[in-house]
Amino acid sequence: MKTASDNHPNGPGSRQVLIDAIEARIAREKLTCTGFGRDAFDDASFLGRLDRGADVRPETAGKVLAFLGEESRGPRFLREIEA
């Protein structure tokens, strides 16, 4: 199922890439979904909303990626354009 975030400038499937990264962290660290959301940015219901198909704003995706220790795609994309 395609969502609006699949058409986001960060690229097709960005939402799924984010979900996959979150699920990998949860499995690796044996976290609960609510625990991850609470630890990442004080929102225990975040993953539940994602599971129900909610879109992810670029700012929120950036926060999640920062929490995961990964770079947001936005800054990397801008650097490539400017080069």
DRENKOLKOL-471272 format. One record per atom (N, C-alpha, C, CB): residue in three letters; x, y, z; atom name. Coordinates in nm, 2 decimals, decimal comma, always signed. Atoms other than C-alpha are relative to their C-alpha. Glycine has a CB too. Layout:
BEGIN
ALA; X; Y; Z; CA
...
This chain:
BEGIN
MET; +0,08; -0,12; +0,00; N
MET; +0,00; +0,00; +0,00; CA
MET; +0,09; +0,12; +0,00; C
MET; -0,10; +0,00; +0,12; CB
LYS; -0,08; -0,12; +0,01; N
LYS; +0,14; +0,34; -0,10; CA
LYS; -0,07; +0,10; +0,09; C
LYS; +0,01; +0,05; -0,15; CB
THR; +0,05; -0,11; -0,09; N
THR; +0,11; +0,63; +0,14; CA
THR; +0,07; +0,13; -0,06; C
THR; +0,03; -0,02; +0,15; CB
ALA; -0,06; -0,13; +0,04; N
ALA; +0,19; +1,00; +0,09; CA
ALA; +0,15; +0,01; +0,03; C
ALA; -0,07; +0,12; +0,07; CB
SER; -0,15; -0,01; -0,03; N
SER; +0,53; +0,95; +0,25; CA
SER; +0,08; -0,08; -0,09; C
SER; +0,02; -0,05; +0,14; CB
ASP; -0,07; +0,07; +0,10; N
ASP; +0,62; +0,70; -0,02; CA
ASP; +0,04; +0,09; -0,11; C
ASP; -0,08; -0,12; -0,05; CB
ASN; -0,03; -0,09; +0,11; N
ASN; +0,62; +1,00; -0,26; CA
ASN; +0,08; +0,12; +0,06; C
ASN; -0,13; +0,05; -0,06; CB
HIS; -0,07; -0,11; -0,06; N
HIS; +0,82; +1,22; -0,02; CA
HIS; +0,14; +0,01; -0,07; C
HIS; +0,02; -0,03; +0,15; CB
PRO; -0,13; -0,02; +0,06; N
PRO; +1,15; +1,37; -0,15; CA
PRO; +0,11; -0,09; +0,06; C
PRO; +0,04; +0,14; +0,01; CB
ASN; -0,10; +0,09; -0,06; N
ASN; +1,34; +1,14; +0,08; CA
ASN; +0,01; -0,13; -0,08; C
ASN; -0,02; -0,03; +0,15; CB
GLY; -0,01; +0,11; +0,09; N
GLY; +1,26; +0,87; -0,17; CA
GLY; -0,11; -0,10; +0,02; C
GLY; +0,13; -0,07; +0,02; CB
PRO; +0,10; +0,11; -0,02; N
PRO; +1,02; +0,58; -0,23; CA
PRO; +0,04; -0,10; +0,10; C
PRO; -0,02; -0,07; -0,14; CB
GLY; -0,02; +0,10; -0,10; N
GLY; +0,98; +0,35; +0,05; CA
GLY; +0,07; +0,05; +0,13; C
GLY; +0,08; -0,11; -0,05; CB
SER; -0,06; -0,06; -0,11; N
SER; +1,13; +0,59; +0,30; CA
SER; -0,06; -0,04; +0,13; C
SER; +0,01; +0,15; -0,01; CB
ARG; +0,08; +0,04; -0,12; N
ARG; +0,86; +0,50; +0,55; CA
ARG; +0,03; -0,14; +0,04; C
ARG; -0,15; +0,02; -0,02; CB
GLN; -0,03; +0,14; -0,03; N
GLN; +0,93; +0,13; +0,52; CA
GLN; +0,15; -0,01; +0,05; C
GLN; -0,02; -0,09; -0,12; CB
VAL; -0,14; +0,00; -0,05; N
VAL; +1,31; +0,19; +0,56; CA
VAL; +0,00; +0,04; +0,14; C
VAL; +0,09; +0,09; -0,09; CB
LEU; +0,00; -0,05; -0,14; N
LEU; +1,24; +0,38; +0,88; CA
LEU; -0,06; -0,11; +0,09; C
LEU; -0,08; +0,13; +0,01; CB
ILE; +0,06; +0,10; -0,08; N
ILE; +1,01; +0,11; +1,01; CA
ILE; +0,09; -0,12; +0,02; C
ILE; -0,13; -0,05; -0,06; CB
ASP; -0,10; +0,11; -0,01; N
ASP; +1,27; -0,16; +0,93; CA
ASP; +0,11; +0,03; +0,09; C
ASP; +0,05; -0,03; -0,14; CB
ALA; -0,11; -0,04; -0,09; N
ALA; +1,54; +0,03; +1,11; CA
ALA; -0,05; +0,00; +0,15; C
ALA; +0,05; +0,14; -0,03; CB
ILE; +0,05; +0,00; -0,14; N
ILE; +1,32; +0,07; +1,42; CA
ILE; -0,02; -0,14; +0,04; C
ILE; -0,14; +0,08; +0,00; CB
GLU; +0,02; +0,14; -0,04; N
GLU; +1,22; -0,30; +1,42; CA
GLU; +0,13; -0,07; +0,02; C
GLU; -0,08; -0,07; -0,11; CB
ALA; -0,13; +0,06; -0,02; N
ALA; +1,58; -0,40; +1,39; CA
ALA; +0,06; +0,04; +0,14; C
ALA; +0,10; +0,04; -0,11; CB
ARG; -0,05; -0,04; -0,14; N
ARG; +1,67; -0,19; +1,70; CA
ARG; -0,08; -0,06; +0,11; C
ARG; -0,01; +0,16; +0,01; CB
ILE; +0,09; +0,06; -0,10; N
ILE; +1,37; -0,32; +1,89; CA
ILE; +0,04; -0,15; +0,02; C
ILE; -0,14; +0,01; -0,04; CB
ALA; -0,04; +0,14; -0,02; N
ALA; +1,48; -0,68; +1,82; CA
ALA; +0,13; -0,01; +0,06; C
ALA; -0,01; -0,07; -0,14; CB
ARG; -0,14; +0,01; -0,04; N
ARG; +1,85; -0,62; +1,88; CA
ARG; +0,00; +0,03; +0,15; C
ARG; +0,08; +0,09; -0,07; CB
GLU; -0,01; -0,04; -0,14; N
GLU; +1,79; -0,45; +2,22; CA
GLU; -0,11; -0,05; +0,08; C
GLU; +0,00; +0,15; +0,00; CB
LYS; +0,11; +0,06; -0,08; N
LYS; +1,48; -0,65; +2,32; CA
LYS; -0,09; +0,11; +0,07; C
LYS; +0,05; -0,10; +0,10; CB
LEU; +0,09; -0,11; -0,05; N
LEU; +1,27; -0,33; +2,36; CA
LEU; -0,15; -0,04; -0,04; C
LEU; +0,04; +0,13; -0,06; CB
THR; +0,14; +0,00; +0,04; N
THR; +0,89; -0,30; +2,35; CA
THR; -0,02; +0,11; -0,10; C
THR; -0,09; +0,00; +0,13; CB
CYS; +0,03; -0,11; +0,10; N
CYS; +0,73; -0,09; +2,08; CA
CYS; -0,03; +0,13; +0,08; C
CYS; -0,12; -0,04; -0,08; CB
THR; +0,03; -0,12; -0,07; N
THR; +0,60; +0,15; +2,34; CA
THR; +0,12; +0,05; +0,07; C
THR; -0,11; -0,03; +0,11; CB
GLY; -0,12; -0,04; -0,07; N
GLY; +0,93; +0,16; +2,52; CA
GLY; +0,09; +0,07; -0,10; C
GLY; +0,08; -0,12; +0,05; CB
PHE; -0,08; -0,07; +0,10; N
PHE; +1,11; +0,25; +2,19; CA
PHE; -0,06; +0,14; -0,02; C
PHE; +0,00; -0,07; -0,13; CB
GLY; +0,06; -0,13; +0,03; N
GLY; +0,86; +0,54; +2,12; CA
GLY; +0,02; +0,09; +0,12; C
GLY; -0,15; -0,02; -0,03; CB
ARG; -0,02; -0,08; -0,12; N
ARG; +0,89; +0,66; +2,48; CA
ARG; +0,14; +0,05; +0,01; C
ARG; -0,04; -0,07; +0,12; CB
ASP; -0,14; -0,03; -0,01; N
ASP; +1,27; +0,65; +2,47; CA
ASP; +0,04; +0,10; -0,11; C
ASP; +0,08; -0,12; +0,00; CB
ALA; -0,05; -0,08; +0,12; N
ALA; +1,31; +0,80; +2,12; CA
ALA; -0,05; +0,14; +0,01; C
ALA; -0,06; -0,06; -0,12; CB
PHE; +0,05; -0,14; +0,00; N
PHE; +1,09; +1,11; +2,17; CA
PHE; -0,13; +0,01; +0,08; C
PHE; -0,02; +0,05; -0,13; CB
ASP; +0,11; -0,02; -0,09; N
ASP; +0,84; +1,06; +2,45; CA
ASP; -0,14; -0,02; -0,06; C
ASP; +0,01; +0,13; +0,07; CB
ASP; +0,13; +0,02; +0,07; N
ASP; +0,56; +0,92; +2,23; CA
ASP; -0,02; -0,15; +0,00; C
ASP; +0,00; +0,06; -0,14; CB
ALA; +0,02; +0,15; -0,01; N
ALA; +0,47; +0,56; +2,34; CA
ALA; -0,09; -0,06; -0,11; C
ALA; -0,05; -0,03; +0,13; CB
SER; +0,10; +0,05; +0,10; N
SER; +0,20; +0,53; +2,07; CA
SER; +0,05; +0,02; -0,14; C
SER; -0,13; +0,07; +0,02; CB
PHE; -0,06; -0,03; +0,14; N
PHE; +0,43; +0,63; +1,77; CA
PHE; +0,00; -0,13; -0,09; C
PHE; +0,14; +0,05; +0,02; CB
LEU; -0,01; +0,12; +0,09; N
LEU; +0,49; +0,27; +1,64; CA
LEU; -0,14; -0,06; -0,02; C
LEU; +0,08; -0,10; +0,07; CB
GLY; +0,14; +0,05; +0,02; N
GLY; +0,12; +0,18; +1,69; CA
GLY; -0,06; +0,08; -0,12; C
GLY; -0,08; +0,02; +0,12; CB
ARG; +0,05; -0,08; +0,11; N
ARG; +0,03; +0,47; +1,46; CA
ARG; +0,06; -0,04; -0,13; C
ARG; +0,02; +0,15; +0,03; CB
LEU; -0,07; +0,05; +0,12; N
LEU; +0,29; +0,36; +1,21; CA
LEU; -0,06; -0,13; -0,05; C
LEU; +0,15; -0,01; +0,02; CB
ASP; +0,06; +0,13; +0,04; N
ASP; +0,15; +0,01; +1,21; CA
ASP; -0,14; +0,02; -0,07; C
ASP; -0,01; -0,09; +0,12; CB
ARG; +0,13; -0,02; +0,06; N
ARG; -0,19; +0,15; +1,13; CA
ARG; +0,00; +0,09; -0,13; C
ARG; -0,09; +0,07; +0,10; CB
GLY; -0,02; -0,07; +0,12; N
GLY; -0,05; +0,34; +0,83; CA
GLY; +0,02; +0,15; +0,00; C
GLY; -0,12; -0,03; -0,08; CB
ALA; -0,03; -0,15; -0,01; N
ALA; +0,02; +0,69; +0,96; CA
ALA; +0,12; +0,04; -0,07; C
ALA; +0,01; +0,04; +0,15; CB
ASP; -0,12; -0,05; +0,07; N
ASP; +0,25; +0,90; +0,76; CA
ASP; +0,10; +0,06; +0,10; C
ASP; -0,05; +0,12; -0,10; CB
VAL; -0,11; -0,06; -0,09; N
VAL; +0,58; +1,03; +0,91; CA
VAL; +0,05; +0,13; -0,06; C
VAL; +0,11; -0,11; +0,02; CB
ARG; -0,05; -0,13; +0,05; N
ARG; +0,67; +1,39; +0,88; CA
ARG; +0,15; -0,01; +0,00; C
ARG; -0,04; +0,12; +0,10; CB
PRO; -0,14; +0,01; +0,01; N
PRO; +1,03; +1,45; +0,78; CA
PRO; +0,07; +0,04; +0,13; C
PRO; +0,05; +0,10; -0,11; CB
GLU; -0,06; -0,04; -0,12; N
GLU; +1,11; +1,62; +1,11; CA
GLU; -0,01; -0,12; +0,10; C
GLU; -0,08; +0,12; +0,06; CB
THR; +0,01; +0,12; -0,09; N
THR; +0,98; +1,31; +1,30; CA
THR; +0,10; -0,11; -0,04; C
THR; -0,14; -0,05; +0,00; CB
ALA; -0,10; +0,10; +0,05; N
ALA; +1,18; +1,08; +1,08; CA
ALA; +0,14; +0,03; +0,03; C
ALA; -0,02; -0,02; -0,16; CB
GLY; -0,14; -0,05; -0,03; N
GLY; +1,49; +1,29; +1,14; CA
GLY; +0,03; -0,03; +0,15; C
GLY; +0,01; +0,15; -0,02; CB
LYS; -0,02; +0,03; -0,14; N
LYS; +1,44; +1,25; +1,52; CA
LYS; +0,02; -0,14; +0,03; C
LYS; -0,13; +0,05; +0,08; CB
VAL; -0,02; +0,14; -0,01; N
VAL; +1,40; +0,88; +1,49; CA
VAL; +0,13; -0,04; -0,04; C
VAL; -0,12; -0,08; -0,07; CB
LEU; -0,13; +0,03; +0,05; N
LEU; +1,70; +0,85; +1,28; CA
LEU; +0,12; +0,04; +0,09; C
LEU; +0,02; +0,05; -0,14; CB
ALA; -0,10; -0,05; -0,10; N
ALA; +1,90; +1,06; +1,52; CA
ALA; +0,01; -0,09; +0,12; C
ALA; -0,03; +0,15; +0,04; CB
PHE; +0,01; +0,09; -0,11; N
PHE; +1,79; +0,84; +1,80; CA
PHE; +0,07; -0,13; -0,03; C
PHE; -0,14; -0,02; +0,05; CB
LEU; -0,06; +0,12; +0,05; N
LEU; +1,90; +0,54; +1,60; CA
LEU; +0,15; +0,01; -0,03; C
LEU; -0,07; -0,06; -0,12; CB
GLY; -0,14; -0,02; +0,03; N
GLY; +2,24; +0,70; +1,54; CA
GLY; +0,02; +0,00; -0,15; C
GLY; +0,08; -0,10; +0,07; CB
GLU; -0,01; +0,00; +0,14; N
GLU; +2,17; +0,73; +1,17; CA
GLU; -0,02; +0,14; -0,05; C
GLU; -0,09; -0,10; -0,07; CB
GLU; +0,02; -0,13; +0,06; N
GLU; +2,19; +1,03; +0,94; CA
GLU; -0,13; +0,01; -0,07; C
GLU; +0,12; +0,04; -0,09; CB
SER; +0,12; -0,02; +0,08; N
SER; +1,87; +1,17; +0,80; CA
SER; +0,04; +0,01; -0,14; C
SER; -0,07; +0,13; +0,05; CB
ARG; -0,03; -0,01; +0,14; N
ARG; +1,85; +1,14; +0,43; CA
ARG; +0,00; +0,14; -0,06; C
ARG; -0,10; -0,08; -0,08; CB
GLY; +0,01; -0,13; +0,04; N
GLY; +1,76; +1,50; +0,39; CA
GLY; +0,13; +0,08; -0,02; C
GLY; -0,09; +0,08; +0,09; CB
PRO; -0,12; -0,07; +0,01; N
PRO; +2,10; +1,66; +0,47; CA
PRO; +0,10; -0,07; -0,10; C
PRO; +0,07; +0,00; +0,14; CB
ARG; -0,09; +0,07; +0,10; N
ARG; +2,29; +1,39; +0,27; CA
ARG; -0,04; +0,04; -0,14; C
ARG; +0,00; -0,15; +0,02; CB
PHE; +0,06; -0,03; +0,13; N
PHE; +2,06; +1,46; -0,03; CA
PHE; +0,04; +0,14; -0,04; C
PHE; -0,15; -0,01; +0,00; CB
LEU; -0,04; -0,14; +0,03; N
LEU; +2,13; +1,84; +0,00; CA
LEU; +0,14; +0,01; -0,03; C
LEU; -0,04; +0,09; +0,12; CB
ARG; -0,14; -0,01; +0,02; N
ARG; +2,50; +1,79; +0,02; CA
ARG; +0,04; -0,06; -0,14; C
ARG; +0,08; -0,09; +0,10; CB
GLU; -0,02; +0,06; +0,13; N
GLU; +2,49; +1,57; -0,30; CA
GLU; -0,04; +0,10; -0,11; C
GLU; -0,07; -0,13; -0,02; CB
ILE; +0,05; -0,10; +0,09; N
ILE; +2,29; +1,84; -0,48; CA
ILE; +0,10; +0,12; -0,01; C
ILE; -0,14; +0,05; +0,03; CB
GLU; -0,09; -0,12; -0,01; N
GLU; +2,53; +2,12; -0,37; CA
GLU; +0,14; -0,04; -0,06; C
GLU; +0,02; +0,05; +0,14; CB
ALA; -0,13; +0,04; +0,04; N
ALA; +2,84; +1,92; -0,48; CA
ALA; +0,02; +0,02; -0,15; C
ALA; +0,03; -0,15; +0,03; CB
